[in-house]
Amino acid sequence: MLEIMFSVAVLTVAVSGMASAMISSMKLDRVNRETTVAHEAARQVLETVQSQAFAEVFATYNANAADDPAGAGTAPGANFAVGGLRAQAGDPDGFPGQVLFPMQGTQIREDIVDLGWAMPRDLNGDAVVDGLDHSADCRMLPVRVRVAWTGITGPRTLDLETILVER
C-alpha cells in the first residue's frame, strides 16, 4: 500500500511538471507570435519610409498633418495600426506603431542625445552640431519605427532604427 501511495505521489509531481512546462511553452509561443507581428509591421513601415523621396520623408511621417507633401491630411503621419496588437494603456492615439525622428517639439535637432541614432550628430553637413531646426536642410535623417503594445506578458516595445541619407 505504501509503495502505491509513493508511486501516485511521484506520478502526480511528474504530471504537474509536464503541465506547467506545456503552459509555459504555450505562453512563450504567444509571446513569439506577438514579437513576430510587431517586427514584421515595423519592417514594412521602415521599408515604405525608405522608398519615399528623401526630401519628403519627414513631412510624410511626422505628426503634423499641415505639412503633408500632397496637401494637409494626405500623408500617413507618425502613427500606424498593427493588426493583432493592442496599443499600450494611455497611448494617446490608440495605435501601437509610431515613426520617430530626432525631434524637440516640431523641429529636427542635431543636439538630441540618443545612442540608438549615435546622436548628437551633424545632420546637415555643415560640420557643426547645433540646436537649430534642421527640418528643411538635413542631409542625413535618423528614423526609428517603434511598435509598443500590451501583450500576454505586459507592456512590450520593439524598435527598428536606421539613418537615411540624401542621394
N, C-alpha and C positions, 0 to 999 in steps of 0.2 A: 504494500500500500504506500509506503514511504517513497519507494522508487517511482511509482506512478505520479505522485504529487510533485516530486522533484522534476520529472520529465515534463509535466504540464507547465511548471514554472519556467523552465528553460525554453520550452516552445513558445510560451506567451511572450517572453522577453525578445526572442528572435523575431516573431511576427510583428511585435511593436516596433522593433528596429527597422524592419523592412518597410512597414507602413510609413514611418517617419521619413525614411530615405526616399520613398516614392513621392510623398507630398513635397519634400524639398526639391526634388527633381522637377516636378510639375511647376512649382513656383519659379525655379530658375529658367525653365523653358519659356515661361511667360515674360520674364524679365528680358531674356534674349530676343524674343519677338518684338517687344516694345523698342528695344535698342536698335534693332534692325530697321524697324519702321521709321524711327527718328533719323537714323543715319541716311537712309535712302531719301527721305524727304529733304534733308539738309543738302545732300549731294546734288539732287535735282535742281534745287533753287540756286545753289552755287554755280552749277553749270549754266543755268539760264542767265545769271548775273554776268558770268564770264563771256557769254555770247553777245552781250549788248555792246554798243559803241561806247568806248571809254568815256567820252565827254558826257554821256547821258546816264551813266550808272548811278551816280549819286542822286540826281534828280528823280530817277525812276524808282529807286528803292529807299529813299528817305521817308520820314513820316509826314513831310509837308506836301500835301496834295496840290497846293497852289503852284508849285514849280515843275509839275509833271511836263515832260518834253512835248507831248501831243495835246496839252491843254489840261486845265485843272481837273483832277479826279480821274484821269485816264490811265495812270500807271498803277502797278500792283501795290506799291508802297512798301513799308518796312515789315509788315506783319502778314503771316500766312497760316492757313489751316493745315493740319496734318491729320489725315484720315486715320481713325483708330486711337488717337491720343487726345487726352483731355488737358487743357491748359491748367497750370498751377493755380491754386486758390489765390485770389487777389489780383490776378493778371487783368489789367485794365481793359484790354481789347478782346480777351477771351480766346485768342489764338495762341497755340503753343510755339509757333515759328516766328522768328524775327531776323531781319537783316540789320547788322550794326556796322557803324563806321566810327573812326576816332573823332568823336564829336563832344563839344561842350555847348549845350543849348542846341542851336541850329547850325553851328559852324564846324567845319572840319578843321581840326587844330593839329599842329605838329608837336605841341608840348604836352600832349596826353601821355601819361605813363601807363604802359600796357606791355608786359613782357611777351604776350602771345603775338603781338604785332612788331616786336622789337622797337617799341616806341619809348621815348620820343625819337623822332627821325625827321629828316628833311624830306618833305613830300612834294615840294615844287621845284626842286633842283637849284635853289639859289645858294646852297652851301651854308644856310643859316636855319637853325631851329628856333622858331619864334612862336608867339601866342596870337598870331593874326588869323583871320579867316581865310582858309585856302580852298573853300568850296568851289571856286571858279578857276583856280590856277594850279591845282595839284597835277603832278605828272605820274604820281605813284599813289595808289589808293588801297589802304588796308581794308579788308572786308571780313566780317565774321558772320556766319549763319548759325544761329542758335535755335535749338529746339528745347524748350523747357516744359515738362509735363509732369502730371501726377500719375504714377504707375502703381503697380502692386506693392512695391517696397517703399512708396512715398514719393516726395519730390525728386525729379531727376533732370539733369541738364546735359546736353550734348552740343559741342561747338565744333564747327569746321572753320578754319581760317586760311586766308590767302592774301596775297598782295597783288593787285592788278597794276599793270604799268601801261602808260600811253605808248602806242606803237606809231 
